[in-house]
Amino acid sequence: MEPLEIRITHDFICPWCWIGETKLEEAIAAEGASENVKYVFVPYELNPDMPQEGRDRKAYRTAKFGSWARSQAMDAHVADEGRLHGLSFDYEKVKRTPNTMAAHRLVWFAQHEGRDARALVHAIFRAYFTEGRDIGDRGVLTDIAASVGLDRARVNELFASQDGYAQVRKLEAASALASIHAVPYVKLGSEVVSGAQPVPVFRRALRVAMNGDAEPRIAAS
């Protein structure tokens, strides 16, 4: 039987994407389906107009949410939810909001090379949210890629070229045409889970997608 394709549309500055992907993995493990699924990561830039060098996070978040205090309250909520699923968010270390195009190009490259990109994706999330590294910096991304087994020279070649740029833009355009306007957005076969839903929601969608145990239903955030 062909593995079930799970398409995860996400961005690396979205904490709920990391949380949602972790809940999805918990659901897959609980259903004993780890060997029967194939992950495909689909790029989505929350800030497509972000300068390549990124922006100071405090200034960016204050402008976006009206006050730094509100941003900090939101961060605390995220950290509490992440902790329940074994994820560490250390916002004291996160100084910049990055441009995520290079990170998405890197994941595109890994998948184009036929690799399972899960370890790379989680390493990028962890580098940003836990370690406070600038994942808009290509040197940082190259180090992350090498740490999960990608060839450093090949990654350097990627970033010395324009490879992946047009492909990421094409994938983003396809998401827009499909009316995907928020992430995470997880498509399990014909089932859809929108948002970082509770693990049982992912488990139900997975069962329906794999076995047809219930009527398909979209879980909206």
Backbone bond lengths (Angstrom), bond angles and torsions (degrees), N, CA, C in turn:
res aa  C-N    CA-C-N  psi(-1)  N-CA   C-N-CA  omega(-1)  CA-C   N-CA-C  phi
1 M - - - 1.454 - - 1.520 109.67 -
2 E 1.332 116.53 134.69 1.453 120.85 178.05 1.528 109.98 -65.79
3 P 1.336 117.38 141.34 1.467 118.72 178.26 1.525 110.87 -65.33
4 L 1.308 116.05 150.47 1.453 121.73 176.94 1.527 109.10 -72.82
5 E 1.325 116.62 125.97 1.467 120.03 177.46 1.522 110.04 -82.54
6 I 1.307 115.14 126.84 1.465 122.00 176.98 1.521 107.77 -114.61
7 R 1.321 116.00 114.95 1.465 122.10 -178.81 1.523 109.18 -101.06
8 I 1.322 115.41 120.64 1.459 121.77 -175.17 1.528 108.45 -114.11
9 T 1.321 115.94 108.67 1.457 120.99 177.20 1.520 107.88 -90.90
10 H 1.335 116.83 125.04 1.469 119.31 -168.84 1.520 110.87 -156.50
11 D 1.335 114.83 169.47 1.461 121.60 169.64 1.524 108.25 -135.80
12 F 1.329 115.37 151.97 1.461 120.27 -173.16 1.529 113.89 -79.62
13 I 1.325 118.45 -12.20 1.468 118.35 175.12 1.523 111.12 -95.62
14 C 1.330 116.91 4.87 1.459 122.10 179.89 1.530 109.60 -94.91
15 P 1.336 118.38 106.16 1.469 119.27 -178.97 1.519 112.50 -63.39
16 W 1.346 116.68 -32.06 1.458 119.51 -179.44 1.523 111.19 -69.96
17 C 1.322 117.04 -22.17 1.466 119.06 174.63 1.532 110.00 -67.13
18 W 1.339 116.99 -44.02 1.461 119.95 178.49 1.523 110.11 -64.53
19 I 1.322 116.08 -44.07 1.459 119.96 178.59 1.524 110.61 -63.65
20 G 1.329 116.91 -45.99 1.460 120.67 -179.64 1.517 112.73 -61.85
21 E 1.331 116.93 -42.45 1.460 120.13 179.04 1.524 110.85 -65.03
22 T 1.334 116.56 -34.92 1.464 119.81 177.90 1.527 110.60 -68.93
23 K 1.331 117.48 -40.38 1.461 120.56 176.18 1.529 110.61 -63.29
24 L 1.316 116.56 -39.81 1.462 120.22 176.23 1.521 110.77 -59.01
25 E 1.314 117.23 -45.41 1.464 120.50 179.36 1.525 111.04 -63.16
26 E 1.329 116.90 -37.92 1.463 119.82 176.77 1.527 110.20 -62.71
27 A 1.324 116.45 -40.75 1.466 120.54 179.62 1.521 111.07 -65.51
28 I 1.317 116.59 -42.45 1.463 120.82 179.85 1.523 110.28 -63.24
29 A 1.334 116.62 -42.56 1.465 119.91 178.21 1.524 110.79 -64.60
30 A 1.336 116.99 -41.77 1.462 120.91 -178.66 1.527 111.55 -64.25
31 E 1.341 116.40 -31.81 1.462 120.87 179.55 1.525 112.44 -87.21
32 G 1.330 116.46 -0.87 1.460 120.35 -179.65 1.519 113.14 64.61
33 A 1.336 115.78 33.42 1.468 120.48 -172.67 1.522 113.41 -109.66
34 S 1.317 117.60 14.04 1.464 120.16 -173.52 1.522 113.48 -58.45
35 E 1.335 116.41 -32.36 1.470 119.85 -178.01 1.521 112.28 -88.58
36 N 1.328 117.21 -0.47 1.468 120.42 -173.29 1.518 113.79 -118.30
37 V 1.347 115.90 18.38 1.462 118.99 179.79 1.525 110.11 -129.91
38 K 1.312 114.97 153.74 1.460 122.45 175.49 1.521 108.29 -126.84
39 Y 1.324 116.33 123.75 1.458 121.49 -179.50 1.529 110.71 -87.87
40 V 1.325 115.64 137.43 1.456 122.00 170.09 1.528 107.06 -130.83
41 F 1.325 116.01 120.89 1.464 120.64 -179.51 1.527 109.39 -96.40
42 V 1.333 114.64 129.06 1.457 121.98 -175.27 1.533 108.79 -114.44
43 P 1.333 118.52 128.49 1.463 120.60 -175.34 1.516 113.69 -73.84
44 Y 1.328 114.44 147.77 1.461 121.80 174.95 1.524 106.24 -152.71
45 E 1.316 117.87 116.39 1.459 121.20 179.22 1.526 109.88 -93.96
46 L 1.307 116.49 115.73 1.457 120.10 175.82 1.527 111.06 -67.65
47 N 1.326 115.70 -28.18 1.464 121.07 179.91 1.526 109.77 -127.90
48 P 1.328 118.28 71.98 1.469 119.50 -176.68 1.527 113.58 -64.07
49 D 1.335 117.56 -18.87 1.461 120.79 179.84 1.530 112.99 -98.51
50 M 1.331 116.24 9.61 1.462 119.93 178.60 1.536 109.92 -61.35
51 P 1.338 118.98 133.55 1.465 119.81 175.03 1.524 110.79 -54.45
52 Q 1.310 116.68 149.48 1.463 120.23 -176.66 1.523 112.10 -57.05
53 E 1.332 116.59 -33.67 1.459 120.42 -179.21 1.529 112.80 -82.40
54 G 1.341 117.14 -2.71 1.451 121.25 -178.54 1.524 111.87 78.79
55 R 1.346 115.39 -169.83 1.454 121.15 179.11 1.517 110.38 -137.83
56 D 1.313 115.39 154.86 1.456 120.19 172.61 1.528 108.72 -55.19
57 R 1.328 117.47 125.26 1.461 120.40 -172.23 1.528 112.16 -65.87
58 K 1.316 117.33 -41.40 1.460 119.17 -178.06 1.526 110.34 -62.33
59 A 1.325 117.18 -44.71 1.462 120.54 179.64 1.523 110.83 -65.59
60 Y 1.319 115.78 -42.18 1.468 119.96 -179.08 1.522 111.27 -64.29
61 R 1.320 117.06 -47.38 1.459 120.70 -176.27 1.531 111.68 -71.06
62 T 1.307 116.52 -35.09 1.466 119.53 177.64 1.525 110.28 -63.29
63 A 1.324 115.80 -43.65 1.461 119.72 178.64 1.526 111.24 -66.32
64 K 1.322 116.89 -37.76 1.460 120.78 -175.81 1.522 112.34 -73.23
65 F 1.324 117.39 -40.00 1.465 121.14 -172.57 1.529 114.19 -109.66
66 G 1.318 116.94 1.89 1.460 119.47 173.73 1.508 115.74 93.87
67 S 1.337 116.59 -25.03 1.463 119.73 177.13 1.521 109.43 -162.84
68 W 1.322 115.18 153.81 1.458 120.26 177.31 1.537 110.06 -69.49
69 A 1.325 116.48 -33.74 1.461 119.88 179.51 1.526 110.87 -61.88
70 R 1.319 117.29 -41.37 1.465 119.92 178.14 1.524 110.59 -64.57
71 S 1.326 116.53 -41.37 1.462 120.30 178.14 1.529 110.50 -60.89
72 Q 1.323 116.62 -42.70 1.464 120.48 -179.53 1.524 111.33 -64.73
73 A 1.328 116.82 -37.57 1.461 120.09 177.90 1.531 110.31 -64.41
74 M 1.315 116.68 -41.17 1.462 120.67 177.60 1.521 110.43 -64.57
75 D 1.327 116.45 -40.95 1.470 120.50 178.47 1.525 111.27 -61.82
76 A 1.322 116.37 -40.29 1.466 120.44 -179.62 1.528 110.59 -64.26
77 H 1.326 116.28 -39.83 1.470 120.48 177.60 1.519 110.82 -62.91
78 V 1.327 116.48 -44.30 1.464 121.06 177.80 1.525 110.40 -60.52
79 A 1.326 116.43 -46.33 1.469 120.36 -178.00 1.528 111.20 -61.05
80 D 1.331 116.69 -40.26 1.460 120.60 178.87 1.531 110.97 -63.42
81 E 1.331 116.66 -44.26 1.461 120.10 179.85 1.524 110.68 -67.45
82 G 1.316 117.14 -41.35 1.457 119.87 179.41 1.518 112.51 -62.46
83 R 1.333 115.71 -38.37 1.462 120.42 -179.13 1.526 111.35 -60.01
84 L 1.324 117.36 -33.47 1.462 121.13 178.98 1.527 112.29 -64.16
85 H 1.347 115.66 -19.73 1.459 120.17 -177.41 1.526 112.10 -118.27
86 G 1.338 115.28 22.67 1.452 120.47 173.55 1.512 115.14 77.78
87 L 1.335 117.86 17.54 1.458 121.45 -178.69 1.527 110.10 -106.24
88 S 1.311 115.99 140.77 1.457 121.23 -179.74 1.525 109.85 -110.25
89 F 1.335 116.10 119.95 1.457 122.40 174.94 1.529 107.89 -108.75
90 D 1.319 116.98 116.92 1.461 121.12 179.69 1.537 108.26 -117.85
91 Y 1.312 115.26 82.75 1.463 119.98 -174.50 1.520 112.60 -69.69
92 E 1.323 118.25 -16.10 1.468 119.72 175.80 1.523 110.85 -63.00
93 K 1.327 116.62 -26.33 1.468 120.99 -178.42 1.530 112.79 -89.15
94 V 1.323 117.33 -15.97 1.468 120.60 -173.79 1.524 108.98 -87.18
95 K 1.316 116.42 104.92 1.461 121.28 -174.48 1.528 113.95 -100.04
96 R 1.342 117.04 -21.21 1.452 119.56 -176.77 1.529 110.58 -130.07
97 T 1.329 115.31 145.91 1.463 121.41 167.90 1.523 105.90 -94.67
98 P 1.331 117.78 115.89 1.460 119.68 -171.21 1.517 113.67 -88.79
99 N 1.315 115.11 163.32 1.456 122.48 162.54 1.535 106.01 -79.21
100 T 1.336 117.31 128.85 1.467 119.85 -171.97 1.532 114.01 -101.25
101 M 1.336 117.93 6.15 1.456 119.62 -178.90 1.530 111.89 -57.49
102 A 1.323 117.89 -46.22 1.466 120.18 -177.76 1.524 111.16 -62.27
103 A 1.326 117.12 -38.26 1.466 120.30 178.24 1.520 110.68 -64.04
104 H 1.324 116.67 -42.09 1.464 119.88 178.30 1.527 111.38 -67.54
105 R 1.321 117.57 -36.66 1.466 119.77 175.41 1.523 110.69 -61.97
106 L 1.321 116.69 -39.08 1.457 120.66 179.95 1.523 111.02 -63.62
107 V 1.327 116.93 -43.21 1.466 120.24 178.59 1.531 110.01 -67.19
108 W 1.329 116.99 -40.01 1.463 119.53 174.92 1.520 110.38 -57.03
109 F 1.323 116.91 -45.47 1.461 122.33 -179.73 1.523 111.15 -59.10
110 A 1.335 116.13 -47.43 1.468 119.82 -179.08 1.522 110.73 -59.94
111 Q 1.325 116.64 -44.76 1.469 119.80 -179.41 1.525 110.67 -69.75
112 H 1.329 117.23 -36.46 1.464 121.11 177.31 1.522 110.93 -62.19
113 E 1.332 116.15 -30.51 1.460 121.86 177.88 1.530 111.88 -81.98
114 G 1.318 116.65 0.47 1.458 120.76 177.39 1.512 114.86 86.12
115 R 1.326 117.39 16.19 1.455 120.64 -178.32 1.525 111.16 -91.58
116 D 1.323 115.42 151.11 1.456 121.81 167.76 1.528 106.12 -75.56
117 A 1.324 117.48 118.02 1.462 121.27 -171.61 1.524 113.97 -90.63
118 R 1.322 118.07 6.41 1.465 118.92 -175.13 1.530 112.67 -59.17
119 A 1.316 117.71 -46.00 1.461 119.85 -178.07 1.522 110.60 -63.39
120 L 1.317 116.71 -39.43 1.465 120.54 178.59 1.519 110.88 -64.70
121 V 1.320 116.99 -46.43 1.465 120.91 -179.17 1.520 110.69 -59.74
122 H 1.310 116.85 -46.80 1.466 119.45 -179.53 1.526 111.18 -66.46
123 A 1.323 117.03 -34.80 1.461 119.72 178.80 1.526 111.22 -66.37
124 I 1.324 117.23 -36.35 1.461 120.17 177.75 1.532 110.36 -68.53
125 F 1.325 116.46 -45.67 1.473 119.41 176.25 1.527 110.65 -56.87
126 R 1.319 116.47 -47.97 1.466 120.72 -177.27 1.532 110.97 -63.64
127 A 1.326 116.56 -40.28 1.459 120.10 179.53 1.520 110.86 -60.08
128 Y 1.322 116.34 -39.18 1.466 120.13 -177.63 1.518 112.13 -79.11
129 F 1.327 116.90 -56.49 1.463 120.17 -170.12 1.524 113.69 -80.85
130 T 1.321 118.01 -29.17 1.463 120.90 -178.01 1.523 112.41 -97.55
131 E 1.335 115.75 -41.21 1.461 120.35 -174.14 1.526 113.19 -100.17
132 G 1.335 117.44 -12.54 1.457 120.44 178.00 1.517 114.31 70.56
133 R 1.331 117.75 25.04 1.468 120.60 -179.37 1.529 110.07 -81.77
134 D 1.312 115.36 154.93 1.461 121.14 -178.43 1.527 109.07 -85.49
135 I 1.338 116.64 96.87 1.464 120.23 -176.51 1.528 112.50 -80.85
136 G 1.322 116.96 7.48 1.447 120.24 168.54 1.517 111.54 -89.24
137 D 1.324 116.37 -11.71 1.463 122.54 -179.46 1.527 109.69 -85.01
138 R 1.318 116.80 124.74 1.463 120.07 -175.22 1.524 112.60 -67.44
139 G 1.325 117.25 -30.46 1.457 119.70 175.63 1.514 111.46 -65.03
140 V 1.330 116.26 -42.68 1.463 121.04 176.86 1.532 109.81 -61.38
141 L 1.320 116.85 -45.56 1.461 120.74 -180.00 1.524 111.51 -63.27
142 T 1.323 116.94 -37.51 1.463 120.25 178.33 1.523 110.66 -64.06
143 D 1.326 116.76 -41.04 1.470 120.38 177.17 1.529 110.67 -63.97
144 I 1.317 116.93 -41.93 1.463 120.59 178.70 1.521 110.04 -62.49
145 A 1.332 116.13 -45.68 1.463 120.31 179.94 1.526 111.32 -59.54
146 A 1.323 116.77 -43.88 1.469 120.31 179.77 1.521 111.01 -64.41
147 S 1.331 116.54 -33.14 1.469 120.04 -177.69 1.524 112.64 -67.74
148 V 1.342 117.50 -21.06 1.465 120.46 178.87 1.529 111.35 -109.04
149 G 1.344 116.42 16.22 1.450 120.04 170.04 1.511 117.54 99.51
150 L 1.347 118.51 3.08 1.455 119.03 175.43 1.527 109.30 -77.17
151 D 1.314 115.40 150.90 1.451 120.91 -178.38 1.532 109.78 -74.68
152 R 1.322 116.09 120.91 1.458 120.49 -175.87 1.529 112.25 -60.01
153 A 1.326 117.07 -40.96 1.455 120.38 -179.05 1.520 111.41 -63.87
154 R 1.333 116.79 -39.49 1.461 120.52 179.26 1.527 110.93 -67.65
155 V 1.322 116.61 -36.94 1.460 120.12 177.93 1.529 110.22 -68.02
156 N 1.325 116.60 -39.53 1.462 119.56 175.77 1.526 110.97 -60.56
157 E 1.329 116.19 -39.58 1.462 120.31 177.28 1.531 110.83 -62.78
158 L 1.321 115.63 -41.15 1.469 119.83 177.80 1.521 110.71 -56.73
159 F 1.337 116.68 -50.55 1.456 120.12 -174.64 1.526 112.94 -76.23
160 A 1.325 117.15 -15.84 1.460 120.19 174.73 1.526 111.28 -82.24
161 S 1.331 115.93 -9.30 1.460 122.12 -178.77 1.527 109.57 -114.56
162 Q 1.329 115.16 -173.24 1.464 120.99 173.05 1.527 111.03 -104.34
163 D 1.331 117.28 12.08 1.461 120.88 -177.81 1.528 110.61 -57.67
164 G 1.301 115.47 137.03 1.451 121.51 176.47 1.509 114.29 90.19
165 Y 1.316 117.56 -21.91 1.461 119.41 -176.75 1.533 110.95 -63.52
166 A 1.325 116.29 -53.99 1.465 120.01 -178.95 1.524 110.91 -63.97
167 Q 1.335 116.68 -35.98 1.460 120.46 -178.73 1.527 111.00 -66.98
168 V 1.324 117.29 -39.84 1.466 120.47 176.71 1.523 110.29 -64.40
169 R 1.320 116.71 -44.69 1.457 119.96 178.49 1.534 111.35 -60.65
170 K 1.330 116.90 -39.63 1.468 120.84 179.42 1.523 110.84 -64.38
171 L 1.325 117.14 -41.34 1.458 121.10 178.78 1.527 110.81 -66.26
172 E 1.317 116.80 -38.96 1.458 120.14 177.82 1.525 110.86 -65.70
173 A 1.320 116.77 -39.20 1.464 120.28 178.45 1.524 110.55 -64.41
174 A 1.333 116.79 -38.60 1.461 120.51 178.49 1.526 110.56 -64.16
175 S 1.326 117.20 -38.85 1.466 120.35 177.17 1.518 111.05 -63.56
176 A 1.330 116.32 -40.71 1.463 119.85 178.38 1.523 111.14 -62.68
177 L 1.327 116.12 -41.45 1.465 120.50 178.32 1.528 111.31 -64.65
178 A 1.329 115.95 -29.74 1.462 121.03 178.23 1.526 112.02 -85.25
179 S 1.326 116.32 8.02 1.475 122.69 178.48 1.522 112.82 62.78
180 I 1.318 116.64 34.60 1.462 121.12 173.04 1.519 107.18 -89.83
181 H 1.330 116.24 110.75 1.457 120.92 -174.34 1.525 112.39 -122.85
182 A 1.319 117.18 6.51 1.460 120.51 178.94 1.526 108.59 -151.39
183 V 1.309 115.58 150.72 1.461 121.08 179.69 1.523 109.39 -130.83
184 P 1.366 116.52 155.00 1.463 127.39 3.32 1.532 112.23 -74.58
185 Y 1.312 113.85 150.49 1.467 121.95 177.46 1.525 105.52 -132.38
186 V 1.316 115.51 114.03 1.462 120.57 -172.61 1.524 109.82 -115.38
187 K 1.307 115.83 123.45 1.467 121.81 179.24 1.525 108.23 -111.68
188 L 1.322 115.00 116.39 1.467 121.73 -179.73 1.526 106.81 -110.73
189 G 1.322 117.04 96.35 1.451 118.72 -172.29 1.518 108.54 62.36
190 S 1.335 116.88 -120.74 1.460 121.42 177.21 1.528 112.60 -94.69
191 E 1.312 117.80 -1.55 1.460 122.43 179.24 1.522 110.97 -88.80
192 V 1.315 116.72 147.61 1.458 121.89 179.12 1.521 110.14 -128.98
193 V 1.330 116.15 134.73 1.464 121.91 169.66 1.523 106.49 -122.92
194 S 1.311 115.91 120.86 1.461 121.72 -179.31 1.520 108.97 -106.79
195 G 1.319 116.02 123.55 1.455 120.74 -179.76 1.520 112.12 95.38
196 A 1.328 115.38 169.49 1.465 121.61 -179.54 1.529 109.05 -83.58
197 Q 1.312 115.58 69.04 1.459 122.11 -174.83 1.536 111.64 -69.22
198 P 1.330 117.74 163.07 1.467 120.34 176.00 1.532 111.31 -58.91
199 V 1.309 115.47 153.80 1.463 121.30 -178.15 1.531 112.15 -53.97
200 P 1.348 120.56 -41.92 1.463 119.13 179.36 1.529 114.11 -58.69
201 V 1.323 117.45 -29.83 1.463 120.45 177.96 1.524 109.52 -67.37
202 F 1.324 116.26 -43.83 1.460 119.58 176.75 1.532 110.91 -64.44
203 R 1.325 117.01 -38.50 1.467 119.78 -179.85 1.525 110.71 -63.60
204 R 1.330 116.55 -42.35 1.459 120.05 -179.64 1.531 110.44 -64.01
205 A 1.342 116.35 -45.80 1.467 120.10 179.42 1.518 110.91 -61.23
206 L 1.315 116.40 -38.65 1.459 120.63 179.28 1.526 111.26 -65.59
207 R 1.333 116.80 -42.71 1.465 119.95 179.16 1.524 111.28 -63.10
208 V 1.337 115.37 -42.43 1.463 118.97 179.48 1.525 110.08 -63.57
209 A 1.329 116.17 -44.80 1.455 120.67 -177.66 1.517 112.11 -63.84
210 M 1.329 116.19 -35.70 1.464 119.60 -174.74 1.527 112.73 -91.16
211 N 1.333 115.74 -33.67 1.465 118.60 -171.34 1.517 114.67 -125.55
212 G 1.331 117.74 -10.11 1.461 120.47 -176.90 1.517 112.36 65.39
213 D 1.335 117.28 36.56 1.462 120.96 -174.48 1.531 113.75 -75.69
214 A 1.330 117.00 -14.23 1.467 120.19 -178.67 1.528 108.59 -151.79
215 E 1.306 115.04 168.47 1.461 118.30 179.08 1.529 109.40 -69.38
216 P 1.342 118.00 136.73 1.475 120.48 177.63 1.533 110.82 -58.13
217 R 1.326 114.40 141.52 1.462 119.37 -179.41 1.505 108.58 -151.81
218 I 1.341 117.71 137.68 1.451 121.92 177.36 1.525 109.16 -85.10
219 A 1.326 115.33 127.93 1.467 120.24 176.04 1.511 107.89 -97.69
220 A 1.319 117.64 108.92 1.468 121.59 -176.12 1.515 110.71 -93.84
221 S 1.316 114.33 148.84 1.462 118.62 179.69 1.522 110.27 -79.57
